[in-house]
Amino acid sequence: FSRWSVDKQDEWQAYQAKFNSAQDAAWNDQKETQASQASASSSGRRSAQEYRKQHEMKVISSFSGSVPQPIQDFEAAGLPEKVLKEIQDAKFSEPTPIQAQCWPIL
């Protein structure tokens, strides 16, 4: 091995360690999200799995393996009050499935 190879190997190992710690953090975030989702579902909201099954959605993450929970009502979307009022005036009952799953990412 040349010195360059050793440096690149060290760089690769540092990258792997960073990636693994990010995955661990994502796993912990996912567990916290699942716990909060369980409490939300007990208050009458559907779980993310139920929502996705009902709407025939398959969601895949190519980054950390964790997928954000869908936003199932407009109030949870954190929209400005004027926008929320317009949505209510238009009598939309809930976000479309693509809105529900994509808004948490945006």
mmCIF file of the C-alpha atoms, coordinates in Angstrom:
data_MODEL
# 
_entry.id   MODEL 
# 
loop_
_atom_site.group_PDB 
_atom_site.id 
_atom_site.type_symbol 
_atom_site.label_atom_id 
_atom_site.label_alt_id 
_atom_site.label_comp_id 
_atom_site.label_asym_id 
_atom_site.label_entity_id 
_atom_site.label_seq_id 
_atom_site.pdbx_PDB_ins_code 
_atom_site.Cartn_x 
_atom_site.Cartn_y 
_atom_site.Cartn_z 
_atom_site.occupancy 
_atom_site.B_iso_or_equiv 
_atom_site.pdbx_formal_charge 
_atom_site.auth_seq_id 
_atom_site.auth_comp_id 
_atom_site.auth_asym_id 
_atom_site.auth_atom_id 
_atom_site.pdbx_PDB_model_num 
ATOM 1   C CA . PHE A 1 1   ? 0.000   0.000  0.000  1.00 0.00 ? 1   PHE A CA 1 
ATOM 2   C CA . SER A 1 2   ? 1.113   3.489  -0.732 1.00 0.00 ? 2   SER A CA 1 
ATOM 3   C CA . ARG A 1 3   ? 0.534   6.367  1.682  1.00 0.00 ? 3   ARG A CA 1 
ATOM 4   C CA . TRP A 1 4   ? -2.287  7.545  -0.601 1.00 0.00 ? 4   TRP A CA 1 
ATOM 5   C CA . SER A 1 5   ? -4.061  4.180  -0.173 1.00 0.00 ? 5   SER A CA 1 
ATOM 6   C CA . VAL A 1 6   ? -3.769  4.368  3.611  1.00 0.00 ? 6   VAL A CA 1 
ATOM 7   C CA . ASP A 1 7   ? -5.111  7.934  3.627  1.00 0.00 ? 7   ASP A CA 1 
ATOM 8   C CA . LYS A 1 8   ? -8.041  6.933  1.434  1.00 0.00 ? 8   LYS A CA 1 
ATOM 9   C CA . GLN A 1 9   ? -8.730  3.927  3.648  1.00 0.00 ? 9   GLN A CA 1 
ATOM 10  C CA . ASP A 1 10  ? -8.751  6.209  6.719  1.00 0.00 ? 10  ASP A CA 1 
ATOM 11  C CA . GLU A 1 11  ? -11.056 8.603  4.885  1.00 0.00 ? 11  GLU A CA 1 
ATOM 12  C CA . TRP A 1 12  ? -13.377 5.736  3.946  1.00 0.00 ? 12  TRP A CA 1 
ATOM 13  C CA . GLN A 1 13  ? -13.471 4.423  7.520  1.00 0.00 ? 13  GLN A CA 1 
ATOM 14  C CA . ALA A 1 14  ? -14.275 7.920  8.817  1.00 0.00 ? 14  ALA A CA 1 
ATOM 15  C CA . TYR A 1 15  ? -17.084 8.163  6.252  1.00 0.00 ? 15  TYR A CA 1 
ATOM 16  C CA . GLN A 1 16  ? -18.449 4.758  7.294  1.00 0.00 ? 16  GLN A CA 1 
ATOM 17  C CA . ALA A 1 17  ? -18.402 5.760  10.976 1.00 0.00 ? 17  ALA A CA 1 
ATOM 18  C CA . LYS A 1 18  ? -20.248 8.993  10.169 1.00 0.00 ? 18  LYS A CA 1 
ATOM 19  C CA . PHE A 1 19  ? -22.794 7.111  8.059  1.00 0.00 ? 19  PHE A CA 1 
ATOM 20  C CA . ASN A 1 20  ? -23.361 4.496  10.786 1.00 0.00 ? 20  ASN A CA 1 
ATOM 21  C CA . SER A 1 21  ? -23.876 7.168  13.449 1.00 0.00 ? 21  SER A CA 1 
ATOM 22  C CA . ALA A 1 22  ? -26.370 8.944  11.159 1.00 0.00 ? 22  ALA A CA 1 
ATOM 23  C CA . GLN A 1 23  ? -28.249 5.677  10.727 1.00 0.00 ? 23  GLN A CA 1 
ATOM 24  C CA . ASP A 1 24  ? -28.299 5.178  14.500 1.00 0.00 ? 24  ASP A CA 1 
ATOM 25  C CA . ALA A 1 25  ? -29.661 8.707  14.965 1.00 0.00 ? 25  ALA A CA 1 
ATOM 26  C CA . ALA A 1 26  ? -32.296 8.079  12.281 1.00 0.00 ? 26  ALA A CA 1 
ATOM 27  C CA . TRP A 1 27  ? -33.244 4.833  14.023 1.00 0.00 ? 27  TRP A CA 1 
ATOM 28  C CA . ASN A 1 28  ? -33.691 6.668  17.329 1.00 0.00 ? 28  ASN A CA 1 
ATOM 29  C CA . ASP A 1 29  ? -35.742 9.387  15.607 1.00 0.00 ? 29  ASP A CA 1 
ATOM 30  C CA . GLN A 1 30  ? -37.884 6.713  13.989 1.00 0.00 ? 30  GLN A CA 1 
ATOM 31  C CA . LYS A 1 31  ? -38.519 5.065  17.373 1.00 0.00 ? 31  LYS A CA 1 
ATOM 32  C CA . GLU A 1 32  ? -39.530 8.436  18.871 1.00 0.00 ? 32  GLU A CA 1 
ATOM 33  C CA . THR A 1 33  ? -41.793 9.096  15.890 1.00 0.00 ? 33  THR A CA 1 
ATOM 34  C CA . GLN A 1 34  ? -43.406 5.700  16.283 1.00 0.00 ? 34  GLN A CA 1 
ATOM 35  C CA . ALA A 1 35  ? -44.040 6.387  19.957 1.00 0.00 ? 35  ALA A CA 1 
ATOM 36  C CA . SER A 1 36  ? -45.636 9.755  19.189 1.00 0.00 ? 36  SER A CA 1 
ATOM 37  C CA . GLN A 1 37  ? -47.569 8.150  16.352 1.00 0.00 ? 37  GLN A CA 1 
ATOM 38  C CA . ALA A 1 38  ? -48.934 5.535  18.744 1.00 0.00 ? 38  ALA A CA 1 
ATOM 39  C CA . SER A 1 39  ? -50.227 8.277  21.030 1.00 0.00 ? 39  SER A CA 1 
ATOM 40  C CA . ALA A 1 40  ? -51.679 10.157 18.046 1.00 0.00 ? 40  ALA A CA 1 
ATOM 41  C CA . SER A 1 41  ? -53.360 7.033  16.736 1.00 0.00 ? 41  SER A CA 1 
ATOM 42  C CA . SER A 1 42  ? -54.952 6.440  20.110 1.00 0.00 ? 42  SER A CA 1 
ATOM 43  C CA . SER A 1 43  ? -56.548 9.870  19.773 1.00 0.00 ? 43  SER A CA 1 
ATOM 44  C CA . GLY A 1 44  ? -58.356 8.763  16.608 1.00 0.00 ? 44  GLY A CA 1 
ATOM 45  C CA . ARG A 1 45  ? -55.780 9.327  13.870 1.00 0.00 ? 45  ARG A CA 1 
ATOM 46  C CA . ARG A 1 46  ? -54.782 6.444  11.661 1.00 0.00 ? 46  ARG A CA 1 
ATOM 47  C CA . SER A 1 47  ? -51.275 5.082  11.906 1.00 0.00 ? 47  SER A CA 1 
ATOM 48  C CA . ALA A 1 48  ? -48.927 5.754  9.026  1.00 0.00 ? 48  ALA A CA 1 
ATOM 49  C CA . GLN A 1 49  ? -49.054 2.097  7.997  1.00 0.00 ? 49  GLN A CA 1 
ATOM 50  C CA . GLU A 1 50  ? -52.859 2.097  7.962  1.00 0.00 ? 50  GLU A CA 1 
ATOM 51  C CA . TYR A 1 51  ? -52.915 5.359  6.001  1.00 0.00 ? 51  TYR A CA 1 
ATOM 52  C CA . ARG A 1 52  ? -50.450 4.079  3.416  1.00 0.00 ? 52  ARG A CA 1 
ATOM 53  C CA . LYS A 1 53  ? -52.283 0.773  3.089  1.00 0.00 ? 53  LYS A CA 1 
ATOM 54  C CA . GLN A 1 54  ? -55.639 2.508  2.612  1.00 0.00 ? 54  GLN A CA 1 
ATOM 55  C CA . HIS A 1 55  ? -54.170 4.718  -0.125 1.00 0.00 ? 55  HIS A CA 1 
ATOM 56  C CA . GLU A 1 56  ? -52.107 1.900  -1.677 1.00 0.00 ? 56  GLU A CA 1 
ATOM 57  C CA . MET A 1 57  ? -48.848 3.767  -1.083 1.00 0.00 ? 57  MET A CA 1 
ATOM 58  C CA . LYS A 1 58  ? -45.385 2.232  -1.111 1.00 0.00 ? 58  LYS A CA 1 
ATOM 59  C CA . VAL A 1 59  ? -42.761 4.584  0.258  1.00 0.00 ? 59  VAL A CA 1 
ATOM 60  C CA . ILE A 1 60  ? -39.053 3.878  -0.002 1.00 0.00 ? 60  ILE A CA 1 
ATOM 61  C CA . SER A 1 61  ? -36.230 5.948  1.440  1.00 0.00 ? 61  SER A CA 1 
ATOM 62  C CA . SER A 1 62  ? -32.856 5.819  -0.237 1.00 0.00 ? 62  SER A CA 1 
ATOM 63  C CA . PHE A 1 63  ? -31.125 7.898  2.426  1.00 0.00 ? 63  PHE A CA 1 
ATOM 64  C CA . SER A 1 64  ? -31.394 6.797  6.036  1.00 0.00 ? 64  SER A CA 1 
ATOM 65  C CA . GLY A 1 65  ? -34.101 4.174  5.867  1.00 0.00 ? 65  GLY A CA 1 
ATOM 66  C CA . SER A 1 66  ? -36.550 6.295  7.830  1.00 0.00 ? 66  SER A CA 1 
ATOM 67  C CA . VAL A 1 67  ? -39.605 7.718  6.121  1.00 0.00 ? 67  VAL A CA 1 
ATOM 68  C CA . PRO A 1 68  ? -41.478 10.691 7.587  1.00 0.00 ? 68  PRO A CA 1 
ATOM 69  C CA . GLN A 1 69  ? -45.013 10.144 8.801  1.00 0.00 ? 69  GLN A CA 1 
ATOM 70  C CA . PRO A 1 70  ? -47.738 11.400 6.438  1.00 0.00 ? 70  PRO A CA 1 
ATOM 71  C CA . ILE A 1 71  ? -49.591 14.564 7.429  1.00 0.00 ? 71  ILE A CA 1 
ATOM 72  C CA . GLN A 1 72  ? -53.179 13.400 7.647  1.00 0.00 ? 72  GLN A CA 1 
ATOM 73  C CA . ASP A 1 73  ? -54.925 16.738 8.179  1.00 0.00 ? 73  ASP A CA 1 
ATOM 74  C CA . PHE A 1 74  ? -54.307 20.319 7.115  1.00 0.00 ? 74  PHE A CA 1 
ATOM 75  C CA . GLU A 1 75  ? -54.011 21.608 10.682 1.00 0.00 ? 75  GLU A CA 1 
ATOM 76  C CA . ALA A 1 76  ? -50.970 19.382 11.277 1.00 0.00 ? 76  ALA A CA 1 
ATOM 77  C CA . ALA A 1 77  ? -49.262 20.737 8.151  1.00 0.00 ? 77  ALA A CA 1 
ATOM 78  C CA . GLY A 1 78  ? -48.269 23.995 9.826  1.00 0.00 ? 78  GLY A CA 1 
ATOM 79  C CA . LEU A 1 79  ? -49.697 26.130 7.046  1.00 0.00 ? 79  LEU A CA 1 
ATOM 80  C CA . PRO A 1 80  ? -50.201 29.881 7.460  1.00 0.00 ? 80  PRO A CA 1 
ATOM 81  C CA . GLU A 1 81  ? -53.641 30.806 8.802  1.00 0.00 ? 81  GLU A CA 1 
ATOM 82  C CA . LYS A 1 82  ? -54.684 32.535 5.551  1.00 0.00 ? 82  LYS A CA 1 
ATOM 83  C CA . VAL A 1 83  ? -53.854 29.424 3.541  1.00 0.00 ? 83  VAL A CA 1 
ATOM 84  C CA . LEU A 1 84  ? -55.634 27.193 6.050  1.00 0.00 ? 84  LEU A CA 1 
ATOM 85  C CA . LYS A 1 85  ? -58.736 29.424 5.853  1.00 0.00 ? 85  LYS A CA 1 
ATOM 86  C CA . GLU A 1 86  ? -58.754 29.208 2.037  1.00 0.00 ? 86  GLU A CA 1 
ATOM 87  C CA . ILE A 1 87  ? -58.488 25.430 2.238  1.00 0.00 ? 87  ILE A CA 1 
ATOM 88  C CA . GLN A 1 88  ? -61.386 25.289 4.693  1.00 0.00 ? 88  GLN A CA 1 
ATOM 89  C CA . ASP A 1 89  ? -63.464 27.695 2.540  1.00 0.00 ? 89  ASP A CA 1 
ATOM 90  C CA . ALA A 1 90  ? -62.856 25.421 -0.450 1.00 0.00 ? 90  ALA A CA 1 
ATOM 91  C CA . LYS A 1 91  ? -64.124 22.533 1.708  1.00 0.00 ? 91  LYS A CA 1 
ATOM 92  C CA . PHE A 1 92  ? -61.113 20.278 1.245  1.00 0.00 ? 92  PHE A CA 1 
ATOM 93  C CA . SER A 1 93  ? -61.358 17.605 3.930  1.00 0.00 ? 93  SER A CA 1 
ATOM 94  C CA . GLU A 1 94  ? -57.794 16.251 3.952  1.00 0.00 ? 94  GLU A CA 1 
ATOM 95  C CA . PRO A 1 95  ? -54.568 16.422 1.922  1.00 0.00 ? 95  PRO A CA 1 
ATOM 96  C CA . THR A 1 96  ? -54.224 14.147 -1.066 1.00 0.00 ? 96  THR A CA 1 
ATOM 97  C CA . PRO A 1 97  ? -52.020 11.104 -0.413 1.00 0.00 ? 97  PRO A CA 1 
ATOM 98  C CA . ILE A 1 98  ? -49.088 12.613 -2.319 1.00 0.00 ? 98  ILE A CA 1 
ATOM 99  C CA . GLN A 1 99  ? -49.398 15.868 -0.346 1.00 0.00 ? 99  GLN A CA 1 
ATOM 100 C CA . ALA A 1 100 ? -49.661 13.970 2.923  1.00 0.00 ? 100 ALA A CA 1 
ATOM 101 C CA . GLN A 1 101 ? -46.479 12.003 2.313  1.00 0.00 ? 101 GLN A CA 1 
ATOM 102 C CA . CYS A 1 102 ? -44.387 14.699 0.584  1.00 0.00 ? 102 CYS A CA 1 
ATOM 103 C CA . TRP A 1 103 ? -45.076 17.751 2.773  1.00 0.00 ? 103 TRP A CA 1 
ATOM 104 C CA . PRO A 1 104 ? -42.992 16.459 5.710  1.00 0.00 ? 104 PRO A CA 1 
ATOM 105 C CA . ILE A 1 105 ? -40.007 16.254 3.377  1.00 0.00 ? 105 ILE A CA 1 
ATOM 106 C CA . LEU A 1 106 ? -40.387 19.745 1.905  1.00 0.00 ? 106 LEU A CA 1 
# 
